Amino acid sequence: MTADIAALRPELEAGLAQLAQEPALAGPLLDYLALLARWNATYNLTAIRDPREMLAKHLLDSLAMQPFVRGLAALADLGSGPGLPGIPLAIVTPGLQVTLVESNGKKARFLREAVRQLKLGNVQVAESRIEAFRPAAPFAAITARALATLPLILELGGHLLAPAGRLLAMKGVVPADEIAALPPGWQVAAIHPLQVPGLVAERHLLEIARRQA
């Protein structure tokens, strides 16, 4: 870990405290951030280059949704990119089995290396297009952080959900037009405003579920 990234520990610990997470989690989260910053210099995994900016916009933003995955058995992170929000969620929720679905080869290589180096026994990588992915068992939840509109996420990945499963979609402002365009059979079950330490922008978590007959 570089000195620059190690110096972010107090800021990360403060953010974790605001999110009711243990400060000890700062260590593995910074290890992930250091690995991401190192690979990003060569492979362009994320447009954000500054580690301090990554801290708020990637790590803490991902962790703001953690209360809504507690108690779930399995989560699929669709279009995971460099592992967001899946890897931070897996680090702070060891009982959660996380599958990172990513079709881009270089991003999938990074994900496998991150899982290996961080010793994340609760994470697996599926190098696959979302619509072609056929897991052995359906998921309690799927998530997508910066992938597509709600209708498109459901079109690509709705088949991955168990009957009572939910899409947990990270959005900025509440996307009324996307909600209005939800496919038949799906509805908004809940909308949760999120407070992300270090971010002033609006953030919401939308829970989308199948309509009950």
Helices and strands as residue ranges (DSSP letters): H 3-6, H 9-18, G 23-25, H 26-43, H 51-54, I 55-60, H 61-63, G 66-68, E 74-78, H 86-92, E 97-101, H 105-117, E 123-126, G 130-132, E 139-144, H 150-157, G 158-160, E 161-171, H 176-180, E 186-193, E 204-210
